[in-house]
Amino acid sequence: MRPVMSRLGCATLAAAGVLLVLAPAALGQQPVSRLKGRVVSERGEPLKDADVRAEAFFGAAAGTFAGQRTFSTKTNAKGDWSILGIAPGIWLFEAVAPEHIPEIVALPIRLLTPSGPNAGGQVLIWELVLKPVRPPEDPRGRMLMDATTAARAGKSDEVRAVLRQVPEDADAEYLAAAGRIALVAREAGLARPLFMRALERDPASYRAAMGIASLFLLQRDFDSASRAFDATRNRTHDKDEQKWLSAAIGDLATIKVR
């Protein structure tokens, strides 16, 4: 994973199901968390060999993060993946599948410690559903894929050069896709206007609203992030998406910035 860039301080896997499991603590050891998921197309088809990445920006209650900050893995033939060692905090999840526009979202993760002498095992289960999409099969689509390649290579100058050529008449889906690519490149200042333009084109755009919510969260503007996640939830009828968005809103309500 690329390191966090200072621009973020200034300022969907095609569907990914995420299961967060907290294992029982063992004889003085800290609980171990396992993040499992699945990357599929918009039609529900599993996507093999998709890159799944997770990066921590802040720790529990939005404080300083301690622990392994980045993880990466690949999906198997069923689109499944697994990461061991996720800690509480604000995380950016990213999935890049071959011939697809990357999906990316920032989310809070709150691990709850079981109470009572017989408590243990799973204490938090939620599913994250994100839906990467194929680009248009035309020069505009190739432009997005060129920007994706540059973003994954950490070539921010190339990403900026390509995405600044986004056509003025681009529709909301195209603009939101460009915004996600900018976020993959950690170019928050470029992603924001693209997501905003997408919402202007289509106020009901789910992905544009999700992009704005992620940006607020990465800026530690938790009140705005909570409202944006709520707006995102109102833009989808998918029950899985509504479920993880509700979990994010609930977790954000527990964060108090001192």
VOTORVEX-112867 format. One line per 2 residues: number of its first residue (from 1); for each residue x, y, z of N, C-alpha, C, O. Coordinates in pm, whole numbers, padded with zeros to 5 digits. Example, Ala and Ser with C-alpha at 12.3 -4.5 7.8 and 13.67 -1.06 7.14 Angstrom:
<nodes>
1	01319 -00569 00780 01230 -00450 00780 01320 -00330 00780 01424 -00332 00846  01285 -00225 00708 01367 -00106 00714 01290 00003 00787 01341 00114 00804
</nodes>
This chain:
<nodes>
1	00084 -00121 00000 00000 00000 00000 00087 00125 00000 00196 00124 00057  00041 00230 -00061 00113 00356 -00060 00091 00425 00072 -00014 00408 00133
3	00188 00504 00119 00170 00576 00246 00064 00682 00233 00034 00728 00123  00007 00722 00348 -00095 00826 00349 -00031 00955 00300 00079 00988 00343
5	-00098 01030 00212 -00045 01154 00159 -00107 01271 00231 -00222 01263 00275  -00035 01380 00245 -00080 01495 00323 -00202 01561 00264 -00275 01631 00335
7	-00227 01539 00133 -00344 01602 00072 -00473 01560 00140 -00569 01637 00142  -00477 01438 00196 -00599 01392 00262 -00625 01470 00388 -00741 01485 00428
9	-00521 01520 00452 -00540 01601 00571 -00595 01736 00537 -00655 01802 00623  -00576 01782 00414 -00627 01912 00370 -00767 01897 00315 -00846 01992 00321
11	-00783 01843 00290 -00916 01842 00236 -01031 01851 00341 -01148 01851 00305  -01729 00001 -00450 -01757 -00040 -00415 -01697 -00137 -00440 -01727 -00244 -00386
13	-01583 -00423 -00362 -01500 -00497 -00407 -01582 -00529 -00505 -01547 -00611 -00591  -01628 -00544 -00765 -01763 -00515 -00807 -01856 -00555 -00695 -01897 -00443 -00664
15	-01923 -00646 -00607 -01975 -00630 -00469 -01878 -00698 -00375 -01826 -00805 -00407  -01853 -00639 -00262 -01764 -00703 -00167 -01839 -00725 -00038 -01888 -00629 00021
17	-01851 -00851 00007 -01913 -00879 00135 -01805 -00893 00239 -01711 -00969 00220  -01816 -00822 00347 -01711 -00823 00448 -01767 -00874 00580 -01872 -00829 00626
19	-01697 -00968 00639 -01738 -01025 00767 -01627 -00999 00867 -01514 -01043 00846  -01658 -00930 00974 -01559 -00900 01077 -01585 -00989 01198 -01694 -00986 01254
21	-01484 -01067 01238 -01500 -01162 01347 -01391 -01137 01450 -01273 -01127 01415  -01428 -01126 01574 -01333 -01111 01683 -01323 -01243 01757 -01422 -01290 01814
23	-01205 -01304 01758 -01186 -01434 01822 -01164 -01414 01972 -01126 -01305 02014  -01187 -01517 02052 -01168 -01503 02197 -01024 -01474 02231 -00933 -01523 02163
25	-01002 -01395 02334 -00866 -01371 02380 -00811 -01499 02442 -00884 -01576 02506  -00682 -01521 02423 -00623 -01645 02473 -00510 -01614 02569 -00410 -01555 02530
27	-00526 -01653 02695 -00421 -01650 02795 -00329 -01529 02785 -00211 -01543 02754  -00383 -01414 02810 -00301 -01294 02813 -00279 -01229 02678 -00223 -01120 02673
29	-00321 -01291 02570 -00303 -01233 02439 -00420 -01140 02406 -00529 -01153 02461  -00393 -01045 02315 -00499 -00956 02270 -00592 -01033 02175 -00548 -01125 02107
31	-00722 -00996 02170 -00812 -01059 02075 -00762 -01040 01933 -00702 -00937 01900  -00786 -01138 01850 -00743 -01134 01710 -00866 -01116 01621 -00964 -01189 01635
33	-00859 -01021 01533 -00972 -00996 01445 -00941 -01045 01305 -00828 -01031 01257  -01039 -01101 01241 -01024 -01150 01104 -01128 -01082 01016 -01247 -01084 01047
35	-01081 -01025 00910 -01169 -00960 00814 -01180 -01048 00692 -01080 -01075 00625  -01302 -01093 00662 -01325 -01179 00547 -01417 -01107 00450 -01495 -01022 00491
37	-01408 -01140 00325 -01497 -01076 00230 -01502 -01148 00097 -01445 -01255 00079  -01571 -01085 00005 -01588 -01144 -00128 -01601 -01030 -00228 -01668 -00930 -00200
39	-01538 -01045 -00343 -01544 -00945 -00448 -01620 -01005 -00566 -01582 -01110 -00618  -01727 -00938 -00607 -01809 -00988 -00718 -01845 -00872 -00810 -01827 -00755 -00775
41	-01894 -00906 -00927 -01938 -00805 -01022 -02075 -00752 -00982 -02137 -00801 -00887  -02121 -00652 -01053 -02254 -00597 -01025 -02363 -00701 -01042 -02470 -00689 -00982
43	-02338 -00802 -01123 -02437 -00908 -01143 -02417 -01024 -01046 -02482 -01128 -01058  -02327 -01006 -00949 -02307 -01107 -00848 -02208 -01216 -00885 -02198 -01316 -00814
45	-02135 -01198 -00994 -02038 -01299 -01036 -01907 -01279 -00960 -01858 -01167 -00951  -01850 -01386 -00906 -01723 -01371 -00831 -01611 -01324 -00922 -01603 -01365 -01038
47	-01525 -01239 -00869 -01412 -01187 -00944 -01284 -01245 -00885 -01247 -01214 -00771  -01218 -01328 -00961 -01095 -01393 -00919 -00976 -01299 -00935 -00971 -01217 -01027
49	-00880 -01312 -00845 -00754 -01238 -00851 -00772 -01087 -00838 -00690 -01010 -00890  -00875 -01044 -00771 -00890 -00902 -00740 -00797 -00868 -00623 -00786 -00945 -00528
51	-00732 -00754 -00631 -00648 -00708 -00521 -00736 -00639 -00417 -00814 -00550 -00450  -00724 -00681 -00293 -00798 -00621 -00182 -00696 -00558 -00088 -00602 -00624 -00044
53	-00715 -00432 -00058 -00622 -00359 00027 -00698 -00287 00138 -00810 -00241 00118  -00637 -00280 00253 -00694 -00207 00366 -00585 -00121 00427 -00472 -00167 00446
55	-00618 00003 00456 -00521 00095 00515 -00586 00171 00630 -00694 00228 00615  -00519 00172 00746 -00570 00244 00862 -00524 00389 00857 -00408 00418 00829
57	-00618 00481 00885 -00586 00623 00891 -00583 00673 01035 -00500 00757 01070  -00676 00622 01118 -00682 00661 01258 -00714 00538 01341 -00761 00436 01288
59	-00689 00548 01470 -00715 00435 01559 -00853 00441 01620 -00941 00513 01574  -00870 00362 01726 -00998 00358 01797 -01037 00498 01844 -00952 00575 01888
61	-01166 00529 01833 -01218 00660 01870 -01147 00772 01795 -01139 00886 01843  -01095 00739 01675 -01031 00837 01586 -00901 00892 01642 -00857 01000 01604
63	-00840 00817 01733 -00712 00860 01788 -00595 00805 01707 -00612 00764 01592  -00477 00804 01768 -00357 00754 01701 -00368 00604 01680 -00405 00531 01771
65	-00335 00559 01561 -00344 00416 01531 -00217 00346 01575 -00107 00395 01554  -00234 00229 01637 -00122 00145 01677 -00144 00005 01620 -00251 -00053 01636
67	-00043 -00048 01554 -00056 -00180 01496 -00024 -00178 01348 00018 -00076 01293  -00044 -00292 01284 -00018 -00300 01140 -00117 -00212 01067 -00239 -00226 01082
69	-00065 -00121 00988 -00148 -00018 00925 -00204 -00058 00789 -00309 -00009 00750  -00135 -00145 00717 -00181 -00182 00583 -00183 -00334 00568 -00101 -00405 00626
71	-00278 -00381 00490 -00292 -00522 00456 -00327 -00533 00308 -00389 -00443 00251  -00286 -00642 00247 -00326 -00666 00109 -00337 -00816 00086 -00265 -00895 00147
73	-00429 -00854 -00001 -00449 -00994 -00034 -00517 -01002 -00170 -00547 -00899 -00231  -00542 -01123 -00218 -00611 -01144 -00345 -00730 -01236 -00323 -00733 -01316 -00230
75	-00827 -01223 -00410 -00944 -01310 -00402 -00915 -01444 -00469 -00832 -01454 -00559  -00985 -01548 -00422 -00972 -01680 -00484 -01074 -01695 -00596 -01139 -01598 -00636
77	-01089 -01815 -00646 -01179 -01839 -00760 -01324 -01807 -00726 -01404 -01779 -00816  -01360 -01810 -00598 -01496 -01778 -00555 -01512 -01630 -00522 -01620 -01587 -00481
79	-01406 -01553 -00538 -01411 -01411 -00505 -01390 -01384 -00357 -01406 -01270 -00312  -01352 -01488 -00279 -01336 -01473 -00135 -01195 -01425 -00101 -01099 -01450 -00174
81	-01184 -01356 00012 -01055 -01313 00063 -01060 -01306 00216 -01168 -01306 00276  -00942 -01298 00277 -00937 -01295 00423 -00812 -01220 00467 -00705 -01238 00409
83	-00827 -01136 00570 -00715 -01063 00631 -00721 -01084 00782 -00827 -01069 00842  -00609 -01119 00841 -00602 -01142 00985 -00527 -01027 01051 -00418 -00989 01008
85	-00587 -00970 01158 -00517 -00869 01236 -00573 -00729 01227 -00507 -00634 01269  -00692 -00714 01172 -00754 -00580 01164 -00783 -00528 01305 -00840 -00600 01387
87	-00744 -00405 01332 -00765 -00342 01463 -00871 -00232 01451 -00901 -00188 01340  -00928 -00188 01563 -01027 -00080 01558 -00968 00047 01498 -00850 00077 01516
89	-01050 00121 01425 -01004 00248 01370 -01082 00288 01247 -01186 00231 01214  -01028 00388 01179 -01085 00436 01053 -01002 00376 00941 -00883 00404 00930
91	-01065 00294 00858 -00994 00219 00754 -01045 00257 00615 -01163 00288 00597  -00954 00255 00519 -00989 00273 00379 -00976 00137 00311 -00868 00079 00308
93	-01087 00088 00256 -01089 -00042 00188 -01093 -00021 00037 -01168 00063 -00013  -01013 -00096 -00032 -00997 -00079 -00177 -00994 -00215 -00245 -00927 -00307 -00197
95	-01066 -00229 -00355 -01062 -00352 -00434 -01039 -00315 -00579 -01106 -00229 -00635  -00943 -00382 -00640 -00910 -00357 -00780 -00918 -00490 -00853 -00835 -00578 -00831
97	-01017 -00504 -00939 -01035 -00626 -01016 -00992 -00600 -01161 -01008 -00489 -01211  -00937 -00701 -01228 -00896 -00682 -01367 -01010 -00630 -01454 -01122 -00680 -01447
99	-00978 -00530 -01535 -01073 -00471 -01630 -01194 -00407 -01562 -01300 -00396 -01622  -01178 -00364 -01439 -01284 -00294 -01366 -01231 -00165 -01306 -01112 -00152 -01280
101	-01322 -00070 -01284 -01289 00051 -01211 -01278 00016 -01063 -01367 -00051 -01010  -01171 00058 -00994 -01158 00024 -00852 -01276 00075 -00770 -01336 00178 -00801
103	-01308 00000 -00666 -01407 00044 -00569 -01334 00074 -00439 -01242 00001 -00402  -01374 00179 -00371 -01300 00222 -00253 -01396 00294 -00159 -01482 00371 -00202
105	-01380 00268 -00029 -01465 00333 00069 -01393 00338 00204 -01321 00244 00239  -01410 00445 00276 -01357 00456 00412 -01469 00422 00510 -01583 00464 00493
107	-01434 00344 00614 -01533 00301 00713 -01471 00297 00852 -01352 00271 00866  -01552 00322 00955 -01505 00300 01091 -01524 00154 01129 -01623 00091 01091
109	-01430 00101 01205 -01443 -00035 01260 -01430 -00025 01411 -01331 00027 01463  -01529 -00074 01480 -01528 -00072 01626 -01541 -00215 01676 -01643 -00279 01654
111	-01438 -00265 01743 -01441 -00399 01799 -01484 -00392 01944 -01424 -00319 02024  -01585 -00466 01978 -01639 -00463 02113 -01585 -00582 02193 -01582 -00694 02144
113	-01544 -00556 02314 -01494 -00662 02401 -01611 -00733 02469 -01695 -00667 02529  -01619 -00866 02460 -01729 -00937 02524 -01727 -00917 02675 -01620 -00902 02734
115	-01842 -00916 02737 -01850 -00902 02882 -01911 -01029 02941 -01987 -01100 02875  -01878 -01055 03067 -01931 -01173 03133 -01834 -01289 03125 -01754 -01298 03031
117	-01838 -01379 03223 -01741 -01490 03229 -01754 -01589 03115 -01657 -01656 03081  -01871 -01599 03055 -01891 -01696 02947 -01893 -01632 02809 -01920 -01697 02709
119	-01864 -01502 02806 -01867 -01434 02676 -01741 -01466 02597 -01636 -01496 02654  -01753 -01459 02467 -01637 -01484 02382 -01681 -01511 02241 -01800 -01509 02209
121	-01584 -01538 02156 -01616 -01569 02017 -01654 -01443 01941 -01595 -01336 01961  -01749 -01456 01853 -01790 -01344 01771 -01858 -01237 01853 -01947 -01266 01933
123	-01816 -01113 01834 -01883 -01003 01901 -01931 -00897 01803 -02007 -00808 01840  -01886 -00907 01677 -01932 -00811 01577 -01932 -00875 01440 -01830 -00926 01394
125	-02045 -00872 01375 -02055 -00925 01239 -02127 -00822 01154 -02237 -00779 01188  -02063 -00782 01043 -02131 -00693 00949 -02079 -00721 00810 -01968 -00771 00793
127	-02157 -00690 00713 -02121 -00716 00574 -02112 -00585 00497 -02200 -00499 00504  -02004 -00573 00423 -01982 -00457 00338 -02006 -00496 00194 -01945 -00593 00146
129	-02090 -00426 00124 -02120 -00458 -00015 -02081 -00339 -00103 -02143 -00233 -00096  -01981 -00359 -00186 -01937 -00257 -00281 -01934 -00320 -00421 -01912 -00440 -00435
131	-01957 -00239 -00522 -01975 -00295 -00655 -01890 -00226 -00761 -01936 -00131 -00825  -01766 -00271 -00781 -01685 -00219 -00891 -01753 -00245 -01024 -01826 -00343 -01039
133	-01729 -00159 -01119 -01798 -00171 -01248 -01697 -00171 -01362 -01585 -00121 -01348  -01737 -00226 -01474 -01654 -00219 -01594 -01663 -00079 -01654 -01768 -00015 -01645
135	-01556 -00030 -01714 -01560 00102 -01777 -01635 00096 -01909 -01654 -00013 -01963  -01677 00209 -01963 -01738 00210 -02097 -01639 00157 -02200 -01518 00177 -02187
137	-01689 00089 -02300 -01602 00035 -02405 -01584 00138 -02515 -01629 00119 -02628  -01518 00245 -02482 -01492 00353 -02575 -01370 00431 -02527 -01315 00397 -02422
139	-01326 00532 -02599 -01207 00607 -02555 -01219 00664 -02414 -01119 00673 -02342  -01339 00702 -02375 -01357 00755 -02239 -01330 00648 -02135 -01270 00674 -02031
141	-01375 00526 -02165 -01349 00416 -02074 -01201 00384 -02066 -01149 00356 -01958  -01133 00388 -02178 -00988 00363 -02178 -00915 00469 -02098 -00813 00441 -02034
143	-00966 00592 -02101 -00905 00698 -02023 -00913 00666 -01874 -00817 00687 -01800  -01027 00615 -01830 -01041 00577 -01689 -00946 00463 -01652 -00889 00463 -01543
145	-00929 00366 -01742 -00840 00255 -01712 -00694 00302 -01710 -00614 00252 -01631  -00659 00398 -01797 -00523 00454 -01792 -00499 00523 -01658 -00392 00511 -01599
147	-00600 00595 -01611 -00588 00663 -01482 -00577 00560 -01369 -00504 00582 -01272  -00650 00450 -01380 -00643 00345 -01280 -00503 00286 -01273 -00448 00267 -01165
149	-00445 00258 -01388 -00309 00203 -01393 -00210 00299 -01328 -00123 00256 -01251  -00222 00427 -01358 -00133 00527 -01299 -00153 00537 -01148 -00057 00550 -01073
151	-00280 00531 -01103 -00309 00540 -00960 -00248 00425 -00884 -00190 00445 -00777  -00259 00306 -00938 -00205 00188 -00871 -00052 00191 -00867 00009 00133 -00778
153	00008 00259 -00964 00154 00269 -00970 00206 00386 -00886 00327 00407 -00878  00115 00461 -00824 00156 00574 -00742 00199 00695 -00823 00271 00781 -00772
155	00157 00703 -00949 00196 00813 -01037 00090 00923 -01033 00008 00935 -01124  00093 01000 -00927 -00011 01101 -00904 -00016 01206 -01014 -00125 01252 -01051
157	00100 01245 -01066 00101 01346 -01173 00024 01297 -01295 -00050 01374 -01357  00042 01169 -01330 -00031 01113 -01445 -00180 01106 -01416 -00262 01135 -01503
159	-00216 01068 -01293 -00357 01061 -01256 -00422 01198 -01271 -00530 01210 -01329  -00357 01301 -01219 -00412 01436 -01229 -00425 01479 -01375 -00526 01539 -01413
161	-00323 01448 -01456 -00326 01488 -01596 -00441 01422 -01671 -00507 01486 -01754  -00465 01293 -01642 -00571 01221 -01713 -00708 01266 -01665 -00796 01295 -01746
163	-00727 01273 -01534 -00861 01302 -01482 -00902 01448 -01503 -01021 01479 -01498  -00808 01535 -01526 -00845 01672 -01559 -00901 01684 -01700 -00951 01789 -01739
165	-00894 01575 -01775 -00952 01571 -01909 -01091 01509 -01909 -01148 01484 -02016  -01147 01485 -01791 -01283 01429 -01784 -01378 01522 -01859 -01383 01642 -01829
167	-01455 01470 -01954 -01543 01555 -02035 -01645 01630 -01951 -01694 01579 -01850  -01676 01751 -01993 -01774 01832 -01922 -01911 01768 -01922 -01989 01788 -01829
169	-01942 01691 -02027 -02075 01630 -02037 -02080 01490 -01978 -02176 01417 -02002  -01978 01450 -01902 -01976 01316 -01842 -02094 01298 -01747 -02134 01391 -01677
171	-02150 01177 -01746 -02264 01151 -01658 -02216 01120 -01516 -02096 01114 -01490  -02311 01101 -01425 -02278 01084 -01284 -02195 00960 -01259 -02102 00964 -01178
173	-02225 00850 -01325 -02150 00727 -01303 -02005 00743 -01345 -01914 00695 -01277  -01983 00811 -01457 -01848 00833 -01505 -01771 00923 -01409 -01656 00896 -01376
175	-01835 01030 -01365 -01770 01123 -01272 -01738 01055 -01139 -01630 01077 -01083  -01830 00974 -01090 -01805 00903 -00964 -01692 00802 -00979 -01614 00781 -00887
177	-01684 00738 -01096 -01575 00644 -01122 -01441 00718 -01121 -01343 00671 -01064  -01438 00835 -01185 -01316 00916 -01185 -01280 00958 -01043 -01162 00960 -01007
179	-01380 00991 -00961 -01355 01027 -00822 -01294 00913 -00743 -01205 00934 -00661  -01343 00790 -00767 -01288 00675 -00695 -01142 00651 -00734 -01060 00617 -00649
181	-01111 00670 -00861 -00973 00653 -00905 -00884 00757 -00840 -00772 00726 -00798  -00932 00881 -00830 -00855 00986 -00763 -00830 00949 -00618 -00722 00976 -00565
183	-00927 00888 -00553 -00912 00849 -00413 -00813 00734 -00400 -00738 00728 -00303  -00812 00642 -00497 -00712 00535 -00497 -00572 00597 -00501 -00479 00546 -00438
185	-00557 00706 -00576 -00429 00776 -00585 -00404 00866 -00465 -00301 00933 -00460  -00496 00869 -00369 -00488 00955 -00250 -00489 01102 -00289 -00423 01184 -00226
187	-00564 01133 -00394 -00579 01271 -00441 -00717 01322 -00399 -00807 01337 -00482  -00731 01348 -00270 -00861 01390 -00218 -00907 01521 -00281 -01026 01539 -00308
189	-00814 01613 -00304 -00851 01741 -00362 -00905 01729 -00502 -00982 01815 -00546  -00866 01625 -00573 -00919 01599 -00706 -01047 01517 -00701 -01136 01535 -00784
191	-01056 01428 -00603 -01174 01342 -00591 -01299 01421 -00554 -01406 01395 -00609  -01285 01516 -00463 -01403 01587 -00413 -01484 01656 -00524 -01604 01633 -00532
193	-01423 01739 -00609 -01504 01804 -00712 -01566 01706 -00810 -01673 01732 -00865  -01501 01592 -00833 -01558 01492 -00922 -01684 01431 -00859 -01785 01413 -00927
195	-01678 01399 -00730 -01796 01345 -00662 -01907 01452 -00656 -02024 01420 -00673  -01870 01576 -00633 -01969 01682 -00626 -02036 01703 -00762 -02158 01721 -00769
197	-01958 01699 -00869 -02016 01711 -01003 -02110 01595 -01032 -02215 01612 -01094  -02073 01476 -00984 -02159 01359 -01004 -02294 01380 -00934 -02398 01347 -00991
199	-02291 01434 -00812 -02416 01459 -00740 -02499 01567 -00808 -02622 01563 -00805  -02433 01664 -00870 -02507 01766 -00944 -02576 01706 -01065 -02688 01743 -01099
201	-02507 01611 -01131 -02567 01543 -01247 -02684 01455 -01205 -02788 01450 -01270  -02663 01385 -01092 -02766 01292 -01045 -02766 01294 -00892 -02684 01227 -00830
203	-02856 01370 -00831 -02861 01379 -00684 -02885 01244 -00617 -02861 01230 -00497  -02932 01145 -00692 -02957 01012 -00634 -02838 00918 -00649 -02850 00800 -00620
205	-02723 00968 -00695 -02607 00883 -00718 -02554 00822 -00589 -02508 00894 -00500  -02562 00691 -00578 -02515 00619 -00460 -02364 00631 -00445 -02315 00660 -00337
207	-02291 00607 -00553 -02145 00607 -00545 -02088 00746 -00519 -01988 00759 -00450  -02151 00847 -00574 -02103 00983 -00548 -02121 01017 -00400 -02032 01074 -00337
209	-02238 00982 -00344 -02263 01009 -00203 -02167 00931 -00115 -02120 00982 -00013  -02137 00807 -00152 -02044 00725 -00075 -01903 00785 -00080 -01830 00781 00019
211	-01866 00840 -00195 -01735 00903 -00207 -01723 01024 -00115 -01621 01042 -00049  -01827 01106 -00111 -01826 01223 -00023 -01818 01180 00123 -01745 01240 00202
213	-01894 01077 00160 -01891 01028 00298 -01751 00981 00335 -01703 01008 00445  -01685 00910 00245 -01550 00862 00271 -01452 00977 00292 -01368 00971 00381
215	-01464 01081 00210 -01375 01196 00224 -01394 01266 00358 -01297 01303 00424  -01519 01283 00399 -01544 01344 00530 -01480 01261 00641 -01419 01315 00734
217	-01493 01129 00631 -01440 01042 00734 -01287 01052 00742 -01231 01054 00851  -01221 01057 00627 -01076 01066 00625 -01025 01200 00675 -00909 01214 00714
219	-01113 01299 00674 -01078 01431 00727 -01114 01444 00875 -01095 01550 00935  -01165 01338 00932 -01208 01335 01073 -01324 01431 01100 -01340 01479 01212
221	-01403 01458 01000 -01526 01538 01015 -01640 01438 01034 -01713 01407 00940  -01653 01388 01156 -01740 01274 01180 -01889 01308 01175 -01970 01224 01137
223	-01925 01429 01213 -02066 01468 01202 -02109 01472 01056 -02215 01420 01020  -02026 01534 00972 -02058 01541 00829 -02054 01402 00767 -02137 01370 00681
225	-01958 01319 00810 -01950 01183 00757 -02076 01104 00791 -02129 01031 00707  -02124 01119 00915 -02245 01046 00956 -02364 01087 00870 -02442 01002 00825
227	-02379 01219 00847 -02490 01265 00763 -02474 01216 00619 -02573 01181 00553  -02350 01213 00571 -02327 01168 00433 -02353 01019 00419 -02406 00975 00317
229	-02314 00940 00520 -02344 00797 00514 -02495 00773 00519 -02546 00682 00454  -02566 00854 00597 -02711 00842 00602 -02772 00875 00466 -02864 00807 00420
231	-02719 00979 00400 -02767 01014 00266 -02736 00901 00168 -02816 00872 00079  -02619 00838 00184 -02583 00726 00098 -02679 00610 00117 -02723 00548 00020
233	-02713 00581 00242 -02807 00472 00272 -02942 00497 00208 -03009 00402 00166  -02983 00622 00200 -03112 00655 00139 -03111 00642 -00012 -03216 00650 -00076
235	-02993 00622 -00069 -02981 00613 -00215 -02969 00469 -00265 -02946 00446 -00383  -02986 00373 -00176 -02979 00234 -00218 -03097 00155 -00162 -03146 00184 -00052
237	-03141 00056 -00238 -03244 -00037 -00192 -03184 -00172 -00159 -03256 -00264 -00120  -03053 -00185 -00174 -02985 -00310 -00145 -02974 -00327 00007 -02916 -00243 00075
239	-03030 -00435 00059 -03035 -00455 00204 -02896 -00474 00264 -02871 -00431 00376  -02806 -00538 00190 -02670 -00555 00240 -02600 -00421 00253 -02533 -00394 00352
241	-02616 -00336 00152 -02556 -00203 00159 -02617 -00121 00274 -02545 -00053 00346  -02746 -00130 00288 -02810 -00057 00398 -02759 -00105 00533 -02748 -00026 00627
243	-02728 -00233 00543 -02682 -00290 00670 -02545 -00236 00710 -02527 -00192 00823  -02448 -00239 00616 -02315 -00191 00657 -02312 -00039 00671 -02233 00014 00749
245	-02396 00031 00596 -02404 00176 00614 -02461 00209 00752 -02416 00302 00818  -02561 00133 00793 -02618 00154 00927 -02514 00127 01034 -02507 00198 01134
247	-02431 00023 01014 -02325 -00007 01110 -02224 00107 01118 -02179 00144 01226  -02190 00163 01003 -02096 00276 01000 -02153 00396 01075 -02083 00460 01153
249	-02280 00425 01051 -02345 00538 01120 -02347 00514 01270 -02322 00606 01348  -02377 00391 01311 -02379 00359 01453 -02241 00372 01516 -02229 00424 01628
251	-02138 00327 01447 -02002 00339 01500 -01959 00485 01509 -01894 00525 01606  -01996 00565 01411 -01959 00707 01413 -02023 00779 01533 -01967 00874 01587
253	-02140 00733 01573 -02209 00797 01686 -02132 00777 01816 -02155 00849 01913  -02041 00680 01820 -01964 00655 01942 -01835 00735 01948 -01768 00737 02051
255	-01798 00802 01838 -01671 00875 01834 -01691 01015 01887 -01773 01091 01836  -01617 01049 01988 -01619 01184 02045 -01478 01240 02036 -01386 01192 02101
257	-01463 01343 01952 -01331 01403 01935 -01308 01508 02043 -01386 01601 02059  -01201 01492 02116 -01170 01584 02226 -01085 01700 02173 -01049 01790 02249
</nodes>
